Amino acid sequence: MKITSQPTKKPLNLLTRESLLRANSELIEKLQERLRGRRFRPQEGDGIKLAYMRVFIQALQVQNSILKDSELEEMKERLEAVEAMQARSLAEEQVYNSDFEEQDEYLE
């Protein structure tokens, strides 16, 4: 008998906007430190390091995009909830007003 187990889902470790900005700021600081000298002296491995920095930046951009999409989805859900509450409130108000009008007609 073969038992199949479902793989355990790892929780998404999305960074916050603050941590994305912090990572980007650190990268900018490292680049600025390197470029501040009077004379730029290339070092062995600069090409590889720059390639990794490009990949890192792309990963930050993708994660920021995912974060933005999830925030937009959350805002959409909240807006729909507010609209539903408002619709219920309007419906209740209409019922109340119609009841009030019926009482007026009865009294006349």
N, C-alpha and C positions, 0 to 999 in steps of 0.2 A: 504494500500500500504506500502510495507516494503522498507525502504531506507537503503542500505548498504553503509557504508563508508569504504574506504580503510584506514588501519592504517597508520598513518604518520610514515615515515621512519626517524629514528634518524640517524644523521651522525655518521660515525665510529669515535671513539675517540682513534685512534691508537697513541700510544706514539712514540716519536722520539727515535732514538738510544741514544741520550744524556740523555733523561729522563729515559730510561730503565737502563742505566749505573748509573745514579744518584740514582735511587731506589735501585739498587743492592748494590751500595756503602754504602748507609745508612744502609741497612740490615747488611752488613759486619761490619760496625762500631759498631752497637749495639751488635752484637755477640762478637766482640773483646773486647768491654768495659766490657762485662760480664765475659769474660775469663781472663782478665788481673790481676785480684786480686791474692794475694798470695795463697789463698785457695778458691776453688770454693764451694760455699754454694748453694745447690739447694733451690729453692723457690717454694712456692705453685703456681701452674698454669704453671710451666715450660713446662710440657708435652703438654698442650693445646697451649701454645704460639709457641712451636716448630712445632706443627702440622700446625698451621696457617702460619708459616714461610715457610714450605714445599709447601703448597698450593700457597703461594705468589710467590715462586720461579718458580713453574710450570707455573703459569699464565704469569710471565715474559718471560719464555722460549717460550711459545706458541705465545705470542704477538711478540717476536723477530722473530720467524719463519714466521709469517704472514707478518711482515714488510719486511723481506728478500725476500719472494715470490713476494710481490708487487713491490719491487725495481727491481727484476729480470725481471718481466713482463714489467715494464717501460723501462728498458734497451733493452729488446727484440724489443719493439715497436720503440724505437729510432734507433736501428740498422737497422731495416727493412726500416725505412724512409731514412736513409743515403744510404742504398743499392739501393733504388728506385731512389734517386737523382743521384747516380753514374751511374745507368743504363741509365737514361734519358740523362745524359751528354755524355755518350759514344755513344748513338744513334744519338744525335745531331752532334757529331764530325764525325761520319761515314757519315751522310748526307752531311755535309760540305765538307768532303774529296771527296765524289763521285761527288758533284757539281763541285769541283775544277778540278777533272780529266776529266769531260765532257767538261769543258771549254778548257782544254789543247788539247783534241782531235779535238775540233772545230777549234782551231787556227792552227793546223797542216795541 
